[in-house]
Amino acid sequence: MPPKLKRPRIVAIANQKGGVGKTTTAINLAAALAVGGKKVLLVDIDPQGNASTGLGIDAANRKGGTYGLLAGEANLAESTLPTAVENLTIAPSVADLIGVDLEFGGTERREFMLRDALREQAQADVVFIDCPPGLGLLTLNGLVAADAVLIPLQAEFFALEGISQIMRTVDMVKRNLNPALEVEGIVLTMTDRRNNLSEQVTNDVRAFFKQLVFDTVIPRNIRVTEAPSHGIPVLLYDFRSVGAQSYLALAAEFMKRARAKKVLT
């Protein structure tokens, strides 16, 4: 009998508020870990498909994507494509995901569709799930499938209101659907040290959430913004940019925390 494969660490990247750098963090953190030698799978369950586009996956080549995975029409191997980054693969988003709430809303175990597809099939060290904003069936599937949730948080005025919403959602999922779910941490994104409000929000978030907040912050950086239009992460677009170096630092901190918890080696 072949040895049992070690199950990957599954991390949902989620925030109910849009425009906080969620997909950018999914792409670039996944790429940074892959560059560091980890086998990484990015699962794009956001119907907008920005993570898939940002990794150069043309819509015409996505086949059934993650919709086929959720619907049970394809296994993970059939739904996964390589990317320009060695060790990084993606299960891409497709337009059919838009109708998931209506199509599967009355289905038994509807919140567990992604979990059932990933748990025994994912041959990776780390799986990141790029969740859509809002709290629909797709986001619930991401949180139920995950061991932990990573929360990108833009350093701006409505940050604390947004973070309180996602924390309530995580608590609800933990109580009712996934008792093992934990918060991997909060990543401050799009920070600007020249902006007094950005600095104030950063300080407030750190004071309130303490060790949950990653030390690494992701600054506003034009190279990070430009990279998706070329279908590559910022590490391949401009390795020396402050954005690329910030995501490398975040990946290192992510691994340090994971090793301390003995969930990754």
C-alpha positions in Angstrom: 0.0 0.0 0.0 1.5 3.4 -0.9 2.1 5.8 1.9 -0.7 8.2 2.7 -0.1 11.7 1.3 0.3 14.4 3.9 -2.6 16.8 3.8 -1.8 20.4 2.9 -2.4 23.4 5.0 -5.5 25.0 3.6 -5.8 28.8 4.0 -8.8 30.9 2.9 -8.0 34.5 2.0 -11.1 36.4 2.8 -12.6 39.7 3.7 -16.3 40.7 3.3 -15.2 44.1 2.2 -14.0 44.5 -1.4 -10.9 46.4 -2.6 -8.7 45.5 0.3 -5.9 43.7 -1.6 -7.3 40.2 -1.1 -6.7 38.8 -4.6 -3.3 40.7 -4.9 -2.3 39.0 -1.6 -3.5 35.6 -2.8 -1.5 35.8 -6.0 1.7 37.2 -4.6 1.9 35.3 -1.3 1.3 32.1 -3.2 4.0 33.0 -5.7 6.5 34.0 -3.0 6.0 30.6 -1.2 6.3 28.8 -4.5 9.5 30.6 -5.3 10.8 29.5 -1.9 10.3 25.9 -2.8 6.8 25.1 -1.5 4.3 23.4 -3.7 1.3 25.8 -3.7 -2.2 25.5 -5.2 -4.3 28.6 -5.5 -8.0 27.9 -5.7 -9.9 30.8 -7.3 -13.6 30.8 -6.2 -14.3 34.5 -6.9 -16.5 34.8 -10.0 -14.6 37.9 -11.0 -11.6 35.6 -11.7 -9.0 38.2 -11.0 -6.6 35.8 -9.4 -6.8 33.6 -12.6 -6.3 36.5 -14.9 -3.5 37.9 -12.7 -1.7 34.6 -13.2 -2.1 34.6 -17.0 -4.9 32.1 -17.3 -6.9 33.0 -20.4 -10.7 32.5 -19.9 -10.9 30.3 -22.9 -8.5 27.8 -21.4 -10.1 27.4 -18.0 -12.4 24.5 -18.9 -14.7 23.7 -16.0 -12.5 25.4 -13.4 -13.6 25.6 -9.8 -17.3 25.4 -10.9 -16.6 21.9 -12.2 -14.9 21.0 -8.9 -17.8 22.3 -6.8 -20.4 20.6 -9.0 -18.6 17.3 -8.9 -18.1 17.3 -12.7 -14.3 17.1 -12.4 -11.7 16.2 -9.9 -9.0 18.5 -8.7 -6.3 17.3 -11.2 -8.7 17.9 -14.1 -9.5 21.4 -12.8 -5.9 22.6 -12.1 -3.5 24.4 -14.5 0.2 25.3 -14.3 1.3 29.0 -14.0 4.4 30.9 -15.0 5.7 30.3 -11.5 7.4 27.0 -10.8 5.6 25.0 -8.0 2.5 27.2 -8.3 -0.7 25.8 -9.9 -4.2 27.2 -10.0 -7.7 25.9 -10.1 -9.2 28.9 -12.0 -12.4 30.7 -11.7 -15.1 30.5 -14.5 -18.2 32.6 -15.2 -20.5 29.8 -14.1 -19.6 30.5 -10.5 -21.9 33.5 -10.6 -24.9 31.2 -10.2 -23.7 29.0 -7.5 -25.9 30.4 -4.8 -29.1 29.8 -6.8 -28.0 26.5 -8.3 -26.8 24.8 -5.2 -28.7 26.8 -2.5 -31.0 23.8 -1.8 -28.4 21.1 -2.1 -27.5 18.9 0.9 -24.0 19.6 2.3 -23.8 22.7 0.1 -21.3 24.4 2.4 -19.0 21.3 2.2 -18.6 21.0 -1.6 -15.2 22.5 -1.8 -14.0 20.8 1.4 -15.0 17.4 0.0 -13.1 18.2 -3.3 -9.9 19.4 -1.6 -9.3 17.4 1.5 -8.2 14.1 -0.2 -7.1 15.4 -3.6 -4.8 18.4 -3.1 -1.2 17.4 -3.6 0.5 20.5 -2.3 2.2 21.9 0.8 -0.2 24.9 1.0 -3.5 25.6 -0.6 -4.8 29.2 -0.8 -8.5 29.8 -1.5 -9.2 33.3 -3.0 -12.7 34.0 -1.7 -15.1 36.6 -3.2 -16.1 39.6 -1.1 -19.4 39.2 0.7 -20.9 36.3 2.6 -22.4 34.0 0.0 -22.2 30.2 -0.6 -18.8 30.5 -2.2 -17.2 32.3 0.7 -18.8 29.8 3.1 -17.3 27.0 1.1 -13.9 28.6 1.3 -14.1 29.0 5.1 -15.5 25.5 5.7 -12.8 23.9 3.5 -10.0 25.9 5.3 -7.8 25.2 8.3 -7.4 28.9 8.8 -8.4 32.3 7.3 -5.9 35.0 6.3 -7.5 38.5 6.4 -6.0 41.3 4.2 -7.0 44.6 5.7 -6.5 48.0 3.9 -5.2 50.7 6.3 -8.1 53.1 5.8 -11.0 54.6 7.7 -13.5 51.8 7.5 -11.0 49.1 8.3 -12.1 48.3 11.8 -15.7 48.0 10.7 -14.8 45.6 8.0 -12.6 43.5 10.2 -15.3 43.1 12.8 -17.7 41.7 10.1 -15.3 39.1 8.9 -14.4 38.1 12.5 -18.1 37.6 13.3 -18.4 35.4 10.1 -15.4 33.3 11.1 -16.9 32.9 14.6 -20.2 31.8 13.1 -18.5 29.3 10.7 -16.4 28.0 13.6 -19.5 27.4 15.8 -21.7 25.8 13.2 -19.7 24.4 10.3 -15.9 24.1 10.9 -14.9 23.9 14.6 -11.2 23.7 13.6 -11.1 27.0 11.7 -8.7 29.5 13.1 -7.5 33.0 12.1 -4.1 32.7 10.5 -3.6 36.4 10.9 -4.3 39.9 9.6 -2.2 41.5 6.8 -2.2 45.2 6.5 -2.2 46.2 2.8 -1.9 49.4 0.8 -0.3 51.2 3.6 1.2 54.6 3.2 3.6 55.9 5.9 3.2 59.4 4.5 -0.5 59.3 5.3 -1.3 60.1 9.0 -4.7 58.3 8.7 -3.0 55.1 7.4 -0.6 55.2 10.3 -3.3 55.7 12.8 -5.4 52.8 11.5 -2.3 50.6 11.5 -1.6 51.5 15.1 -5.3 50.9 16.1 -5.4 47.5 14.4 -2.2 46.4 16.1 -3.3 47.7 19.5 -6.6 45.8 19.2 -5.6 42.5 17.5 -2.0 42.4 18.8 -0.2 39.2 17.8 -2.8 38.4 15.1 -1.4 41.2 13.0 1.5 40.2 10.8 4.6 42.4 11.4 5.1 42.6 7.6 2.9 45.3 5.9 2.3 45.6 2.2 2.8 49.2 1.0 1.1 50.9 -1.9 3.4 50.1 -4.9 2.8 50.8 -8.6 4.6 47.6 -9.6 2.1 45.5 -7.6 -0.7 47.3 -9.4 0.9 46.8 -12.9 1.9 43.1 -12.6 -1.6 41.6 -13.1 -2.0 43.2 -16.5 1.0 41.2 -17.6 -0.5 37.9 -16.2 2.4 37.4 -13.7 2.9 38.1 -10.0 5.0 41.1 -9.0 8.0 38.7 -8.2 8.3 37.9 -11.9 7.4 41.4 -13.0 9.9 43.4 -10.9 11.7 41.3 -8.3 13.5 44.2 -6.8 10.4 46.4 -6.3 9.3 47.2 -2.8 6.1 45.3 -3.4 7.9 42.1 -4.4 10.2 42.3 -1.4 7.3 42.9 0.9 5.5 39.8 -0.3 8.7 37.8 0.1 8.9 39.1 3.7 5.3 38.1 4.3 5.9 34.6 3.0 8.9 34.2 5.3 6.8 35.4 8.3 3.9 33.1 7.2 6.3 30.1 7.2 7.8 31.2 10.6 4.4 31.3 12.2 3.4 28.0 10.6 6.5 26.2 11.8 5.9 27.6 15.3 2.5 26.1 15.3 3.9 22.9 13.7 1.4 23.0 10.8 4.1 23.3 8.1 7.8 22.5 7.9 
